[in-house]
Amino acid sequence: MYTCGPRLYSLLAITASPPRTAVPCAFAAFGLSSFPAAPVTDQPPLPFSQLNFEKFLLSTQESICEQLAAEDGSGKQFCCDKWQRGEDSSLGYGITRVLECGSLMEKAAANVSIIHGHLSEGRAKAMSARGRNVEVGSEYFAGALSIVFHPCNPHVPTFRSDVRYFEVGNFGWFGGGADLTPNYLDVDETHHFHGFLKELCDQFDPSLYHQAKVACDSYFYIPARKEHRGIGGIFFDDLEFFNKGIVDRPSEKNAAESDRGQVFEFIRKLAEGFLPSYLPTVKRKRDVPYGDKERQWQLLRRGRYLEFNLLYDRGVKFGLDGGRIESIMVSAPPLIAWKYNVTPEAGTAEAEMMEVLKSPRMWA
C-alpha cells in the first residue's frame, strides 16, 4: 500500500507549501475567548447574531480538527494559520487549518473566514446576476467555514462541506452543503451518506433534501467534460427561511428573526453531522489494499476536482476578487494528474464510476 511520501505518480503534480508548525488555535487574539475542543453537539443552541455565528464557526472548526486528527492516527496535527484582512483589523480575519501527509489524510483543510467590507463592482454584479438587488459599495458581512478532506487511500472518497452566512443591509441568507467525490462507487455507502442528509433535512422541511440534492448535482457539474464531480449530497444558497424554496428565487422580504433562528439551527445541526456522515465510510475503507492502478485513477479524478474549482466554483471566483490566495486554494488536492483522453475499459470499477458521474441518481 502506498503512503503519503515523496513518490510521485502524476504527470503534473501540484504540491502544497511545507506544513507550518502545529500550534493551538487561540481565539483571544481576535477578541474572543478560547473554545473547548469538546464535540459540537455538547454546545447549547445559540440565538442567531453575527457574533454567535462567528463563535459557532470557530468552535466547530476546532472540534472537527481535533476529531479528524485523532482519527488520522499519525500524530500529525492541524496547523493554525491566523491571518488578518488588510491592515485594518475591523475588516475581518481568518483561521486556516491544514493537516498534511497523515496516515489517513493526504491533505485535510478547515478554513474559517470572517469578513466585513464593501461590495466591489465584480461581487455586486455576480450577486445581482443571481437575483440579489445589491449596489456597488454596499456594506456586507460574510462568515464561513469550509472543509475539504483528501484521503490517502483511493477507496476513501473526498469530502467537501461548508456553512456560510452573508448579510447586506437588512438582508441576510445562509448557504452550505456537503458532498462526496469517490473514485470508486460503493452503492451501500452512498445510500448511507444521502440517507443521513435526508433525515437531517426532513426535520426542518420535507422538500429540502430533494431540492438541495438536485441543486448539488446541478452545481458540481463540469460542462466541458459533461460529467459531475462526484455522487453529490446537498447544496443550497440564499436560504432565508423554510418552505419558500431554495432553488427558486426567494422573496426579497427580510426573513423574520424567528425564521432566521430556525435556519441557523439547521445550519448548526448540518455542521454537527459533517463527520458522522463521513467517518463510517472512512473507517471501513481506510485499510482496503490498493496499487498503482488505483492511485493513478485517484490522481486523474483529482484533476477533475481541480478543474471544477478553478473553472466553475463561485466561491473560488468570489474569493479571488480581493481574497487571500492561500486560503482560497487550500481546497486543492495535494497531487493530481492529467492524461490525454482517458477512457476506462468497459466492465471495470472505473467505468462503473463514470456511468454515475454522467447520469446522477437519487440515492435517498
VENZI-V980914 format. One record per residue. N is the residue number from 1. RES is the residue in three letters. OMEGA is omega in radians with two decimals (NA if undefined). Layout:
BEGIN
N:RES:OMEGA ; N:RES:OMEGA
END
This chain:
BEGIN
1:MET:3.12 ; 2:TYR:3.11 ; 3:THR:-3.14 ; 4:CYS:-3.10 ; 5:GLY:-3.03 ; 6:PRO:-3.09 ; 7:ARG:-3.12 ; 8:LEU:-3.14 ; 9:TYR:-3.01 ; 10:SER:3.01 ; 11:LEU:3.08 ; 12:LEU:-3.09 ; 13:ALA:3.05 ; 14:ILE:-3.10 ; 15:THR:3.10 ; 16:ALA:3.07 ; 17:SER:-3.11 ; 18:PRO:-3.10 ; 19:PRO:3.08 ; 20:ARG:3.09 ; 21:THR:-3.13 ; 22:ALA:3.12 ; 23:VAL:3.09 ; 24:PRO:3.09 ; 25:CYS:3.13 ; 26:ALA:-3.08 ; 27:PHE:-3.11 ; 28:ALA:-3.13 ; 29:ALA:-3.13 ; 30:PHE:3.09 ; 31:GLY:3.13 ; 32:LEU:3.07 ; 33:SER:-3.12 ; 34:SER:-3.11 ; 35:PHE:3.07 ; 36:PRO:-3.12 ; 37:ALA:3.09 ; 38:ALA:3.12 ; 39:PRO:-3.11 ; 40:VAL:-3.09 ; 41:THR:3.12 ; 42:ASP:-3.06 ; 43:GLN:3.12 ; 44:PRO:3.12 ; 45:PRO:3.12 ; 46:LEU:2.98 ; 47:PRO:-3.05 ; 48:PHE:2.92 ; 49:SER:3.10 ; 50:GLN:-3.13 ; 51:LEU:3.14 ; 52:ASN:3.07 ; 53:PHE:3.09 ; 54:GLU:3.12 ; 55:LYS:3.12 ; 56:PHE:3.14 ; 57:LEU:-3.09 ; 58:LEU:-3.13 ; 59:SER:3.10 ; 60:THR:3.09 ; 61:GLN:-3.13 ; 62:GLU:-3.11 ; 63:SER:-3.13 ; 64:ILE:-3.14 ; 65:CYS:3.14 ; 66:GLU:-3.11 ; 67:GLN:-3.10 ; 68:LEU:3.09 ; 69:ALA:3.10 ; 70:ALA:3.13 ; 71:GLU:3.14 ; 72:ASP:3.00 ; 73:GLY:-3.09 ; 74:SER:-3.01 ; 75:GLY:3.07 ; 76:LYS:3.11 ; 77:GLN:3.05 ; 78:PHE:2.99 ; 79:CYS:-3.13 ; 80:CYS:-3.10 ; 81:ASP:-3.13 ; 82:LYS:-3.09 ; 83:TRP:-3.14 ; 84:GLN:-3.11 ; 85:ARG:-3.14 ; 86:GLY:-3.11 ; 87:GLU:-3.12 ; 88:ASP:-3.08 ; 89:SER:-3.12 ; 90:SER:-3.14 ; 91:LEU:3.06 ; 92:GLY:-3.05 ; 93:TYR:3.05 ; 94:GLY:3.04 ; 95:ILE:3.11 ; 96:THR:-3.10 ; 97:ARG:-3.04 ; 98:VAL:2.98 ; 99:LEU:-3.11 ; 100:GLU:3.07 ; 101:CYS:3.04 ; 102:GLY:3.09 ; 103:SER:-3.14 ; 104:LEU:-3.05 ; 105:MET:3.01 ; 106:GLU:3.04 ; 107:LYS:3.07 ; 108:ALA:-3.08 ; 109:ALA:3.06 ; 110:ALA:-3.01 ; 111:ASN:3.02 ; 112:VAL:3.03 ; 113:SER:3.09 ; 114:ILE:-2.98 ; 115:ILE:2.95 ; 116:HIS:-3.13 ; 117:GLY:3.10 ; 118:HIS:-3.04 ; 119:LEU:3.01 ; 120:SER:3.14 ; 121:GLU:-3.13 ; 122:GLY:-3.14 ; 123:ARG:3.13 ; 124:ALA:3.12 ; 125:LYS:-3.13 ; 126:ALA:3.14 ; 127:MET:3.12 ; 128:SER:3.12 ; 129:ALA:3.12 ; 130:ARG:3.02 ; 131:GLY:3.11 ; 132:ARG:3.13 ; 133:ASN:-3.13 ; 134:VAL:-3.10 ; 135:GLU:3.05 ; 136:VAL:3.13 ; 137:GLY:3.13 ; 138:SER:3.11 ; 139:GLU:-3.13 ; 140:TYR:3.00 ; 141:PHE:3.09 ; 142:ALA:3.08 ; 143:GLY:-3.07 ; 144:ALA:2.93 ; 145:LEU:3.11 ; 146:SER:-3.02 ; 147:ILE:2.98 ; 148:VAL:3.13 ; 149:PHE:3.06 ; 150:HIS:-3.07 ; 151:PRO:3.09 ; 152:CYS:-3.03 ; 153:ASN:-3.13 ; 154:PRO:-3.14 ; 155:HIS:3.08 ; 156:VAL:-3.08 ; 157:PRO:2.97 ; 158:THR:-3.11 ; 159:PHE:3.07 ; 160:ARG:3.10 ; 161:SER:3.07 ; 162:ASP:2.94 ; 163:VAL:-3.07 ; 164:ARG:3.09 ; 165:TYR:-3.12 ; 166:PHE:-3.11 ; 167:GLU:3.06 ; 168:VAL:-3.12 ; 169:GLY:-3.13 ; 170:ASN:-3.08 ; 171:PHE:3.10 ; 172:GLY:-3.13 ; 173:TRP:-3.09 ; 174:PHE:3.01 ; 175:GLY:3.10 ; 176:GLY:3.12 ; 177:GLY:3.10 ; 178:ALA:-3.13 ; 179:ASP:3.13 ; 180:LEU:3.03 ; 181:THR:3.13 ; 182:PRO:3.00 ; 183:ASN:3.13 ; 184:TYR:-3.07 ; 185:LEU:2.96 ; 186:ASP:-3.02 ; 187:VAL:-3.10 ; 188:ASP:-3.10 ; 189:GLU:3.04 ; 190:THR:3.06 ; 191:HIS:3.13 ; 192:HIS:-3.09 ; 193:PHE:-3.13 ; 194:HIS:3.09 ; 195:GLY:3.09 ; 196:PHE:-3.11 ; 197:LEU:3.13 ; 198:LYS:3.13 ; 199:GLU:3.10 ; 200:LEU:-3.12 ; 201:CYS:-3.10 ; 202:ASP:3.10 ; 203:GLN:-3.05 ; 204:PHE:-3.11 ; 205:ASP:-3.10 ; 206:PRO:-3.14 ; 207:SER:-2.99 ; 208:LEU:-3.07 ; 209:TYR:-3.09 ; 210:HIS:-3.14 ; 211:GLN:-3.09 ; 212:ALA:3.10 ; 213:LYS:3.10 ; 214:VAL:3.11 ; 215:ALA:3.12 ; 216:CYS:3.11 ; 217:ASP:-3.13 ; 218:SER:-3.06 ; 219:TYR:-3.06 ; 220:PHE:-3.11 ; 221:TYR:3.14 ; 222:ILE:-3.04 ; 223:PRO:-3.10 ; 224:ALA:-3.14 ; 225:ARG:-3.06 ; 226:LYS:3.10 ; 227:GLU:3.10 ; 228:HIS:-3.05 ; 229:ARG:-3.10 ; 230:GLY:-3.12 ; 231:ILE:2.99 ; 232:GLY:-3.03 ; 233:GLY:3.03 ; 234:ILE:3.12 ; 235:PHE:3.12 ; 236:PHE:3.06 ; 237:ASP:2.95 ; 238:ASP:-3.12 ; 239:LEU:3.13 ; 240:GLU:-3.14 ; 241:PHE:-3.07 ; 242:PHE:3.10 ; 243:ASN:3.11 ; 244:LYS:3.14 ; 245:GLY:3.10 ; 246:ILE:3.07 ; 247:VAL:3.06 ; 248:ASP:-3.13 ; 249:ARG:3.11 ; 250:PRO:3.11 ; 251:SER:3.11 ; 252:GLU:3.10 ; 253:LYS:-3.11 ; 254:ASN:-3.13 ; 255:ALA:3.08 ; 256:ALA:-3.10 ; 257:GLU:3.14 ; 258:SER:3.10 ; 259:ASP:-3.14 ; 260:ARG:3.09 ; 261:GLY:3.13 ; 262:GLN:3.10 ; 263:VAL:3.09 ; 264:PHE:3.09 ; 265:GLU:3.06 ; 266:PHE:3.13 ; 267:ILE:-3.14 ; 268:ARG:-3.13 ; 269:LYS:3.08 ; 270:LEU:3.13 ; 271:ALA:3.08 ; 272:GLU:-3.08 ; 273:GLY:-3.10 ; 274:PHE:-3.11 ; 275:LEU:3.10 ; 276:PRO:3.11 ; 277:SER:-2.98 ; 278:TYR:-2.99 ; 279:LEU:3.08 ; 280:PRO:3.08 ; 281:THR:3.13 ; 282:VAL:-3.09 ; 283:LYS:-3.11 ; 284:ARG:-2.96 ; 285:LYS:-2.98 ; 286:ARG:-3.10 ; 287:ASP:3.09 ; 288:VAL:-3.12 ; 289:PRO:3.07 ; 290:TYR:-3.13 ; 291:GLY:-3.05 ; 292:ASP:3.14 ; 293:LYS:-3.13 ; 294:GLU:3.12 ; 295:ARG:3.12 ; 296:GLN:3.12 ; 297:TRP:3.08 ; 298:GLN:-3.11 ; 299:LEU:3.08 ; 300:LEU:3.12 ; 301:ARG:3.05 ; 302:ARG:3.06 ; 303:GLY:3.07 ; 304:ARG:3.14 ; 305:TYR:-3.12 ; 306:LEU:3.07 ; 307:GLU:-3.14 ; 308:PHE:-3.09 ; 309:ASN:-3.04 ; 310:LEU:-3.05 ; 311:LEU:-2.93 ; 312:TYR:-3.01 ; 313:ASP:-3.12 ; 314:ARG:-3.13 ; 315:GLY:3.10 ; 316:VAL:3.14 ; 317:LYS:3.12 ; 318:PHE:-3.10 ; 319:GLY:-3.12 ; 320:LEU:3.08 ; 321:ASP:3.09 ; 322:GLY:-3.12 ; 323:GLY:-3.11 ; 324:ARG:-2.95 ; 325:ILE:-3.12 ; 326:GLU:3.13 ; 327:SER:3.12 ; 328:ILE:-3.08 ; 329:MET:-3.10 ; 330:VAL:3.13 ; 331:SER:-3.10 ; 332:ALA:3.06 ; 333:PRO:-3.12 ; 334:PRO:3.10 ; 335:LEU:3.11 ; 336:ILE:3.06 ; 337:ALA:2.94 ; 338:TRP:3.01 ; 339:LYS:-3.03 ; 340:TYR:2.91 ; 341:ASN:3.13 ; 342:VAL:3.10 ; 343:THR:-3.13 ; 344:PRO:3.11 ; 345:GLU:-3.13 ; 346:ALA:3.10 ; 347:GLY:3.13 ; 348:THR:3.10 ; 349:ALA:3.11 ; 350:GLU:3.11 ; 351:ALA:3.08 ; 352:GLU:3.12 ; 353:MET:-3.10 ; 354:MET:3.11 ; 355:GLU:3.13 ; 356:VAL:3.14 ; 357:LEU:3.10 ; 358:LYS:-3.08 ; 359:SER:-3.11 ; 360:PRO:3.13 ; 361:ARG:2.96 ; 362:MET:-3.00 ; 363:TRP:-3.11 ; 364:ALA:NA
END
